[in-house]
């Protein structure tokens, strides 16, 4: 049972079919040649020269037959009268109309000749008879001489059958040899072409199925997954198709699991964000109400400070959650060719009121012509937001923000964001927790910048930060120019 | 400004925040209907000019409530006020909502955004908008110069540009945003049409077009009409 299944599997395999073709190829010479010859012989026998039908249509084809027939007819006339002999020869003339027939009796007299041949003598002498035999054997005429009764002893003379070779052999030979070669070549070609066609079909089918498999791997169902494929045969490619379908199924379930996990993670983060922000909102509401109460100058100042810390904390929560989602690959960047300066202007427009409120000197000088980079607009805005936010938090003292476009030595154009703060490194170092002066803002700056670094790296944008005590210049330009 | 005729539907489950916002908006002159869940939102929305909607609500979430409200009353602006700050949430919310404000928010910002939305939806029909020396009757498409007492006549496109800026009062808009908002087609690089229109607009609106007060130029960024 097990062996049967194995054999059935083997018979349906590509290997089996391939081996079969190879076997045919190996046996091509020893098998095909004889087969062709046999086929040729059969063909010739049945089509070109079928003895029965040919002899009816053409009684001169076989000399052997002619001779045999002539002798048989002569034998039958052993006891026939002269009239009967003449009648028979006339009858035979009707059958062999192209032949010359005549009868010479015992006395050597030419009794009947059909048609009349002037070269024949009326009375045959012994020397003429010998000459006749000699000339006929060397001439282009095929002659059959039979004694009446098929024996000289009967004593009734002999009868002669003459037919030119042109009617029998020459014509037959030329036709047969031409047809034979053509048919042999045709048969050989037929076998050869048949073999090529079978091999070609074998590989074309394999190729077609492989291409179908490749197409299924390339085409996606719209969720980045390849299409499952319909398995038609259970050979090696069929098994590959089965394995491929299994892989698609696994991928699909894996994607489903990933989506569920992503959904859970997003929900968790959304809930976390909600749970953190709601009490912050409540705190702000109470502080807002407190502002309406009579307060000392110091109390008012403290309230403002606390309020700014609430904003910082809110930004920090945002950054933390974004960083978490970004680095875990839960957000996909979809870069498009976009005018970055348009995004810079839009982002600056959103931040401008805040800069005004903080009494910053704002100097925005970006070129009017568009500057196209491959970026994800949403995340490029995030980069700008984080950089602008950092300036507000850490370079506040400089009271300056500048946004420029600047040509770099390599020929590319950079977006440069400038502040006149105490310098980014110093600012962060001063607030580093390990230095004993930790604060939330220090982490905020770190995470904000980490997000910037992560996003620029993902979008292949070079981030070059040059910071000194006079301020910081952040250069953004395409990493691959 | 007395706005008791303007009813705002506010849906918020957090009692402390709800009380605070209701009180603040009431002090600002609005009539506030506060619901702690979205179940009855559609019933109360009929009389309201604006809906403020939280996302995380007991029962139906804010997105579902918002979609239902928008379907029932497509003309009523919806402002999402949520502690959910992810891009996904904002994008989902802005599919039907007109604005999305995240918590913790400043009440002044909330009030400013409410005003912009109400103005945009045409809720301040009777009240003219006072801007420097101008009185703008947006619904009547009329602008009066209070200095001269004369009406300022604008071309169709000039009026569209000006009202677009008014609908984003106090907000800086880039030339691309204004062009695409008014013309409704993508801005083509190097197109000077908008700048030409703004120059003519200033000649008609400003006291001194060389030192504009109404339509402010924010160098390198865009334009702004301050409240």
HADDOCK unambig.tbl for C-alpha pairs under 7 A between the chains (distance, minus, plus):
assign (segid A and resid 270 and name CA) (segid B and resid 84 and name CA) 5.71 0.50 0.50
assign (segid A and resid 273 and name CA) (segid B and resid 83 and name CA) 6.54 0.50 0.50
assign (segid A and resid 273 and name CA) (segid B and resid 84 and name CA) 6.17 0.50 0.50
assign (segid A and resid 274 and name CA) (segid B and resid 83 and name CA) 4.62 0.50 0.50
assign (segid A and resid 274 and name CA) (segid B and resid 84 and name CA) 5.54 0.50 0.50
assign (segid A and resid 277 and name CA) (segid B and resid 83 and name CA) 5.56 0.50 0.50
assign (segid A and resid 277 and name CA) (segid B and resid 103 and name CA) 5.97 0.50 0.50
assign (segid A and resid 277 and name CA) (segid B and resid 104 and name CA) 6.03 0.50 0.50
assign (segid A and resid 278 and name CA) (segid B and resid 83 and name CA) 6.31 0.50 0.50
assign (segid A and resid 278 and name CA) (segid B and resid 103 and name CA) 6.85 0.50 0.50
assign (segid A and resid 280 and name CA) (segid B and resid 104 and name CA) 5.94 0.50 0.50
assign (segid A and resid 281 and name CA) (segid B and resid 17 and name CA) 6.98 0.50 0.50
assign (segid A and resid 281 and name CA) (segid B and resid 103 and name CA) 5.92 0.50 0.50
assign (segid A and resid 281 and name CA) (segid B and resid 104 and name CA) 4.27 0.50 0.50
assign (segid A and resid 281 and name CA) (segid B and resid 105 and name CA) 6.77 0.50 0.50
assign (segid A and resid 282 and name CA) (segid B and resid 16 and name CA) 6.39 0.50 0.50
assign (segid A and resid 282 and name CA) (segid B and resid 17 and name CA) 5.77 0.50 0.50
assign (segid A and resid 285 and name CA) (segid B and resid 20 and name CA) 6.33 0.50 0.50
assign (segid A and resid 345 and name CA) (segid B and resid 174 and name CA) 6.57 0.50 0.50
assign (segid A and resid 345 and name CA) (segid B and resid 221 and name CA) 5.03 0.50 0.50
assign (segid A and resid 346 and name CA) (segid B and resid 174 and name CA) 6.24 0.50 0.50
assign (segid A and resid 348 and name CA) (segid B and resid 221 and name CA) 6.82 0.50 0.50
assign (segid A and resid 349 and name CA) (segid B and resid 172 and name CA) 5.17 0.50 0.50
assign (segid A and resid 349 and name CA) (segid B and resid 173 and name CA) 6.51 0.50 0.50
assign (segid A and resid 349 and name CA) (segid B and resid 221 and name CA) 6.12 0.50 0.50
assign (segid A and resid 350 and name CA) (segid B and resid 172 and name CA) 6.96 0.50 0.50
assign (segid A and resid 364 and name CA) (segid B and resid 219 and name CA) 6.59 0.50 0.50
assign (segid A and resid 364 and name CA) (segid B and resid 220 and name CA) 4.98 0.50 0.50
assign (segid A and resid 365 and name CA) (segid B and resid 220 and name CA) 5.43 0.50 0.50
assign (segid A and resid 366 and name CA) (segid B and resid 220 and name CA) 6.41 0.50 0.50
assign (segid A and resid 369 and name CA) (segid B and resid 189 and name CA) 6.78 0.50 0.50
assign (segid A and resid 369 and name CA) (segid B and resid 190 and name CA) 6.82 0.50 0.50
assign (segid A and resid 370 and name CA) (segid B and resid 189 and name CA) 6.78 0.50 0.50
